Amino acid sequence: MTQPPPDHVPDPMEDQEDRAIISTLLMEGAPAVETFQYVDLGPADFTDWRHRLIVLAAFDLHAAGEPINVMSIGGALFDQGALVPMGEYEYLHELAMDYYTDPERSTDDGT
């Protein structure tokens, strides 16, 4: 399991960008993975070790033909022993909620 470097503090702007991308992955599943692969975006492109593991789990699930969502990624991370250190399902749900609270996703009528 990948652990964070002891002295690494993610840049707040990078973390916000990473979270927006990860929330899209969690909510859109396979189409998001295919887009990541098309634009050559992979685990190494993320600053937070938790996000790298989430992307890797999503890629593995996609390659196996499995659904990609909060529960399946959480299950894969649990099997690797990574779910608890990253904050369990609570952290994954927090990331998924970012998808709905991102102001750039709101419609013209403000919803």
C-alpha positions as CSV (number, residue, x, y, z in Angstrom):
1,M,0.0,0.0,0.0
2,T,1.3,3.5,-0.9
3,Q,1.7,5.8,2.1
4,P,2.0,9.5,2.0
5,P,5.5,11.0,2.3
6,P,5.9,12.2,5.9
7,D,6.7,15.8,5.0
8,H,4.4,16.1,2.0
9,V,1.7,18.8,2.3
10,P,-0.4,19.0,-0.8
11,D,-0.8,22.5,-2.4
12,P,-4.4,23.6,-1.7
13,M,-5.0,24.5,-5.3
14,E,-3.7,21.2,-6.6
15,D,-5.7,19.3,-4.0
16,Q,-8.9,21.2,-5.1
17,E,-8.2,20.3,-8.7
18,D,-7.5,16.7,-7.8
19,R,-10.7,16.4,-5.8
20,A,-12.8,17.8,-8.7
21,I,-11.3,15.2,-11.1
22,I,-11.7,12.3,-8.6
23,S,-15.3,13.3,-7.9
24,T,-16.0,13.0,-11.6
25,L,-14.4,9.6,-11.7
26,L,-16.5,8.4,-8.8
27,M,-19.8,9.7,-10.2
28,E,-19.3,9.0,-13.9
29,G,-17.4,5.7,-13.8
30,A,-16.3,4.0,-17.0
31,P,-16.7,7.0,-19.3
32,A,-14.4,9.0,-16.9
33,V,-11.8,6.2,-16.9
34,E,-11.9,6.1,-20.7
35,T,-11.4,9.9,-20.8
36,F,-8.4,9.6,-18.4
37,Q,-6.9,7.0,-20.6
38,Y,-7.5,9.0,-23.8
39,V,-5.8,12.1,-22.3
40,D,-3.1,10.0,-20.7
41,L,-4.1,11.0,-17.1
42,G,-3.0,8.4,-14.6
43,P,-2.4,7.8,-10.9
44,A,1.1,9.5,-11.0
45,D,-0.6,12.7,-12.0
46,F,-2.3,13.2,-8.6
47,T,-0.6,14.8,-5.7
48,D,-2.5,13.0,-2.9
49,W,-1.6,9.4,-2.3
50,R,-5.3,8.6,-1.7
51,H,-6.3,9.9,-5.1
52,R,-3.5,7.9,-6.8
53,L,-4.9,4.7,-5.1
54,I,-8.5,5.6,-6.2
55,V,-7.5,6.1,-9.8
56,L,-5.5,2.9,-9.8
57,A,-8.4,1.0,-8.3
58,A,-10.8,2.5,-11.0
59,F,-8.4,1.5,-13.8
60,D,-8.2,-2.1,-12.4
61,L,-12.0,-2.3,-12.1
62,H,-12.4,-1.0,-15.6
63,A,-9.9,-3.5,-17.0
64,A,-11.8,-6.3,-15.3
65,G,-15.1,-5.1,-16.7
66,E,-16.5,-4.2,-13.3
67,P,-18.6,-1.2,-12.5
68,I,-16.8,1.9,-11.2
69,N,-18.5,3.7,-8.3
70,V,-18.0,4.6,-4.7
71,M,-18.9,1.1,-3.5
72,S,-16.8,-0.9,-6.0
73,I,-13.7,1.4,-5.5
74,G,-14.2,1.2,-1.8
75,G,-14.3,-2.6,-2.0
76,A,-11.1,-2.7,-4.1
77,L,-9.3,-0.4,-1.6
78,F,-10.5,-2.4,1.3
79,D,-9.1,-5.6,-0.3
80,Q,-5.8,-3.8,-0.6
81,G,-5.8,-2.6,3.0
82,A,-6.0,1.0,1.9
83,L,-9.6,2.0,2.7
84,V,-9.1,2.5,6.5
85,P,-5.9,4.6,6.3
86,M,-7.5,6.9,3.7
87,G,-10.7,7.6,5.8
88,E,-12.9,4.7,4.9
89,Y,-16.1,5.2,2.8
90,E,-16.6,8.6,4.5
91,Y,-13.7,10.0,2.4
92,L,-15.0,8.5,-0.8
93,H,-18.5,9.9,-0.1
94,E,-17.0,13.3,0.7
95,L,-15.3,13.2,-2.7
96,A,-18.4,12.1,-4.5
97,M,-20.4,15.0,-2.9
98,D,-17.8,17.4,-4.4
99,Y,-19.3,16.5,-7.7
100,Y,-22.7,18.0,-6.7
101,T,-21.3,21.0,-5.0
102,D,-18.9,22.1,-7.7
103,P,-20.1,25.5,-8.9
104,E,-18.8,24.8,-12.4
105,R,-21.3,22.0,-12.7
106,S,-24.4,24.1,-11.9
107,T,-26.9,24.8,-14.6
108,D,-28.0,28.2,-15.9
109,D,-31.0,28.3,-13.5
110,G,-28.6,28.0,-10.5
111,T,-29.3,24.3,-9.7
